[in-house]
């Protein structure tokens, strides 16, 4: 059944991205907006928009009932959740099914299977995918202390539900455990409604590597290569690139095979990302989690593979299978880098800074892409994520891509709100990034103290 009309249950640049993908396939769109987003770019581009509630997300974008009502009331036959908000909410996927709506994403059973990180670790073991040594069931602080005594420090305390760095703390001693474990649980409970925790051994020289997978709903899972997302602050990504630099060919092949094997094991459908940590010292990788949605950083995989992953999401959801992207499977041409331009100041602890954009000039040219919802005069609201745009470049080699990204960052002009463009300029100019030696601790330990403190 080809999709006819899709409710876009999101906002910002991903809503714009979905609207444009639908238009290219001849699918009508209805954008669900909060009160403050009624005049957004996505709302203007869509065939129709419908306001579902007040500006705070818990009164609009996080209200399953309102979104279902909006989809049914506007004659939609499908819902695209984007990323964030309800994209990985099994109850939302289930509600769509119950009301005869196609959910453009995995079925609820797949979302539940990977939504609890402890359960996902069990599934990875069953699929023969290595996991970081850890403690899956934390019931008492003493359990964590005992794990630390037996396995040594540092260790990583993590929320079992959710992601985005919330409910996650590195403990380097028993004192750190006692100081942070209740805080981690409380933060997880507030963010995800679940205060459950688990523990992993913390790998000091870790690189965050992930594999883009796709299940066609007919038992076939393919991959679109790997990405490196090691440039992070507070466990949140700032720069992503594809393919991951400096990974030996044999290890890279094992990464891809393990990701596909895991997705096959759980019967995964549609777009997903298997996230792994690569231990550069031991030349080994371990499963971390799976994100059951399209990722913010999916454009770098698109540029090196030539596939349009959002169009593919829609095609699979409409029952077409994965045939339209068959020519792109396993293909990797050149190198792509994405930088996230956020309304934040590094000198102020990366706190979000809403406000009105006075000047907005984006770079252009061969191999330069900007995914955004912003424009001159746009009011950056205080209610949501601070992402303004994703600047993505593609070039024949990694060195060429870095050079192209440097130029594009210099040409990107924003006035009215602070941005992370100065941080990206410093990252792209650094020798460590040029050598591909960046780990998940590098930005906060080395670059930021030298340039922004």
N, C-alpha and C positions, 0 to 999 in steps of 0.2 A: 504494500500500500504506500504509494508516494505521498509524502506530507503535502498538505495544502496550505495550512495557516498555523504559525508557531507563536506561542506566547513566550516572549523573552523575559524570564523571571530574574532579572538582574539589572545592573546599572553600569555607568562608566564605560571604559574602553571595551570591555568584553561584550557589553550590550551592543555597541556599535559594530563590533566584529561579527557578532551573530546575525545582526540585521543585514549586513552586507553579504554574508555568506548565503543567507536565505534568498536574497534578491538575485544573486548569481544563478541560483537553481530554480528561479521562478516560484518561490514559496513566499506567501504573504506573511507579514509580521505584525504583531501587536506587542508593544512594549509596556510592561507594568512599571509604573513609576510611583515614587513617594511624592508628597506635596512639593518638596523643594526641587524635584527633578522633572517637573512637568514640562519645562522648556529646555530640557537637555538635548544634546545632539542626537542621541539615540531615539528620543521621542519624535524629533523632527524628521529623521530619516525613515522611520517605520511607516507602514501603511496606516497605522492607528496607534494611539497610546491610550492607556486607561490609568487613572490615579487610584491606587489601592489603599492609601492611608497617609497618616502624618509622616513627617520627615524621619524621626528615629526608626532605625531598621527593625526594632522589635515590635513596631506598630505597623510595619509595611512589608519590607522584603523578607522578613522572617515569619510571616503569618501564612501558614499553609492554606488555611481555609479561604483567605482573601485571594490568594493566587489561583486556587482552583476555581473559585467563583468568577474571577476575571477571565480565565481561559474559556470556561463554558459559556459565559455571557457574551463573549465576542466571537463565538463559533470556531475557536481553535481546535485542532485535532492533536496538537503536540505542545510540549513545554520544554524549552531549553533553559537549564539552570545556570549556565556559565560556570564561574568558579566562585568560591566563597559562599556566604549566605547559606542557602539550603542545598547546594550542589552535592554534598555528600551526606544528605539526610535521608535515611532509608524510609522514614515515615512519609516524606514528600514524594519519593519515587512510588511508594505503595499507594498513596492517595491518588496520584495520577492514574495508575492502573485501575483502581477501583471506580474511577469516573470515566473510563474509556479514553483517557488521554495518553498519548505516547510520550514517555519520558526520554529525552535525548541524553542518554547516559546509561549506566549499568542498571540492572534490575535490583530491587531492594535486597534480595538475598546476597548479592555480591557486595553491595554497599555495607551490609552488616558484617559480612565475613572479614572485611579489611578495616572496618571502622574502629574496632577495638584493637589497638596495636599489639596487645598481648596475644589475642587470638590470631592475628596476622603472623606473629612469630611462630606459633604452633603450626600454622598452615605452611609456612616457608620450610620448616624442618621436614614436614611430611612430603613436601615437593622436592626435597634434597637440595635446598638452597641454604647456604651457610648463614647463620645469624650471629650477631654480636653476643658473646657470653654475657648472661645477665640473670636477673631474678624477675620472673614473670608475675608473681603474685605477692604484692607487698601488703601485708596485713598490719604489721607493727613496725615502729621505728627500729626496734631491736633486730628485725629481719634484715634491714638494710645495713645496719652496723655490722652484723655477722657476715654479710656478703663482702663488705669492705675489708674486714679482717682477713678473710680467706683469700680474696682475690686481689687485694691491694687497691690503692687510690691512684688517680682520681676515678670517680664513677659518675654516671649521668642519671639523674632522677627525672623521669618523664611522665607526662600525663598519658593514660591509656587511651583516652579519646581525644579527638581534635588534633591540632597541629599549630603551625605558625609560630613556634617557639614559646607558646604560652604553657605554663605548668612545667617548665623544663629548667633544671639547674644542675650545674657542675659542682660536685662536692669533692674537695681535695683532702678532707680529714673528717674525723668523727664529729668535730665541732660544726663543720659545714653541714653535715647531715642533720644534726639536731636543729640547726638554725633555719634550714630551708625546707625540710620535708613537709611540715604543716603548711608552710607558705605555698609550696608547689601544689598540694592537694586543694587548698582553698582557691588558688588561681584557676586550676582545672575545673573545679566545681562551678565557679562563677562564669567561666568562658564556655564550658561544654555541658554543664549540668551533670557532670560525673567527676568525682574527685579521686577516682582510682589511679594508682601509680604503678610503674614498674621501673626496673633499674637495669642499666647496661654498663659494661666496662667502657670507660671513656678513652677513646683513641686520640692521643695528643696530636699526631701529625696526620689527621684525617682529611680526606677530600670527599666532598659530597658529589656523588655521581649518580645519575638516574637514567632509566631506559624508557623511552616512549613506546608503549605497546597498544595494540588495537585488537579487540575480539569482534568477530563478525556475527556472533550469535548462532553460528552453525558449526561450532566446534573448532574453528580456525583462529589462531592468534598469531599476529605478525608483529614485528617491531620496526620502528623508524629511527634506529640508532640511539646514541647516548648523548648526554649533556653533562657538563660540569657546572655546579652551582655553589662552588666553595667560597666565593666572595660574599660574606654574610656579616650582619651585625644583629646582635640579639637573636641569633638563630633564624634570622629572616634574610632572604636572598636579595642581593643588590645587582649582581652581574651573573649572566648565564652564557654559556657558549656550547657550540656543537661543531665537531665532536669533542669529547673531553681530551685535552692535550696530554701527551706523555704516558698514555696507558699502553703497555705492551700488547701486541696483536693477539697473543694467546689469551691474555686476561680479558681483553675486550670481547673476544668471541664467547668466553665463558659468562661474562656479564650479560650479553644479549641472550644467550641460551637459558641462563638461570631466570631472567625476567619473563621470557616466554613460557618457560616451564611452570613458574608460579602462577601466571595468569591462566594457563590451561588447566592447572590443578583445581582452581576455584571456579572454572567455567565462566571466565570474565567476558563481558560484552561491552563494546564501544571503547572510547578512549580512556586510557589510564596510564599512570606512571609508577614504575617500580623504583623506589628510592633505595640507594645503597651507600655504604661508606667504604671508601677505598683506603686501606692502610698503606701509605706510600713506603714506609720502612719495611714492612713484611711482604709487600707486593701481593696483598690479599684483599678481597672484598667481602662485605657482609650485608645481608638484607636489613633494612631499617623498617620500611613500611611501604604501603601502596596507597596512592591517592586516586580515588575512584571518580575522576573528573578530568576535564581538560585543564592543563596547567597554565599559569601566567606566562611561562617561558616557552610555550609551544611554538612560537614563530621561528626560533632558531632551528628546530627540527624540520619545520616546513621549508626553510630556505635551503638547507643542505640536501633534503630529500626530493624537493619539488612537489610534494603533496600538500593539499589544502586539508588540514585535519578537521576543521570545523565543517566544511562541506562533507567530509567523510563521515563525521558524526551524524549529520542529517541523513545521509544516504543509508547508513546502516540502520538508523532508527526507523527509516521508511521501508526497510525490508529489501534494500537493493544489494546488500552484501558489500564486500570489500573490493570488488572487481575494478571499480573506477580508479583505485590507487595501486593496483597490482604492479604497475610499471615502476612505482616509486619504492616498493618494499626492498629493504636491504641496500638501497642506493645512498651514497653520500658523496656530494660534490662540493669541494671548497670548504670554507669555514665561516661560521656565523657567530656573532656576538650580540647580546641584548643587554642594555642597561635600563634599569627602572628609574624613571625620573619622578621622584616623590616631592610633595610639598612639605619638605623638612629641612632643618638646618643641622649639619653635623656638629657645628660649634655649640649647639644648644641641645645636645643629647638626642638628636633625631626626633624631637617632638614634632608632631604634625602641626602645621601652621596654615589654617584655612584663611581665605581672603579672596579678593577679586583680582583676577589676572588683568594687568594693564597692557602688557606687550606679550605677544605669542607668535614667534617665528620659528618654524621647524626646518631642519635641514632637508635637503633633497639631493637627487642625483643617482647615478648608477649604484646599485647595491645598497641603497639606503631606504629604510622603511620606518614609518612612525605610526604606531597604533595609539590612538588617543581619542578622548571625548572633549578635549578642551579647545578654547578659542579665546581671542582677545575679548575681554569683558565678562568672561565666565566667572561665576562666583564659586570658589571651591568651598563646599559645605563642611561643617564641623562634625557631621554625623557618621562619616564613613572612612574607609581606607584612604590614605593620602596619595595614592598613585595617580599621577597626572598623565603619564605617557610611557610607552615602551619604545625606545630607539633601538632599532635592529639593523645591523649591517651584514653584508655577505661579500666575500671576496675569494679569489682562488686559493690563497694560503692564509694561515693564521697571522703571519706578520702583516700581510696586506689588510686583513680584517681589522687588526689593531690600529693600523695607520688610518684606515677609513673611519673607524670609530672615533679616534682622536679629533679628526677634522670635523666630523658631524657634531660632536659634543661642543666644540668651539663655536659652531654656527648656530646652535640651539639657543635662542634668546627668550628668556622669560623674565618679566618684571611684574611686581605686585605681590608675589609670594616668594619665599625662599625655596630653593630646590637643591637636590643632591647632585646637580651637574658638576659642581666644583670637586666633589668627592670622586665622581667618575673620571674627571680629567686627571686627578692624582693617581687613581688606580691604573689607568691606561698608560700613564707615563712611567710607571714603576718598573724596575728591572725584574723584580720577582714575578710580576704578572707576565711580562714578556717571556720569561723563561718557563712559564707554566708550572711554577713551584708554589703556588698559593694553596694554603690549607684553610680550613674553616675558622681557624683562630687568627689568621694573618691580619685581616683588616683591623680588628680591635686591638691586637697586641702590638702591631708594628706600624701600619700606615697611619691610622688615626692619631696615635700619640705624637707622631713626627710632624703631622701637617695641620691638625685641627684641635689641638689642646694646648 
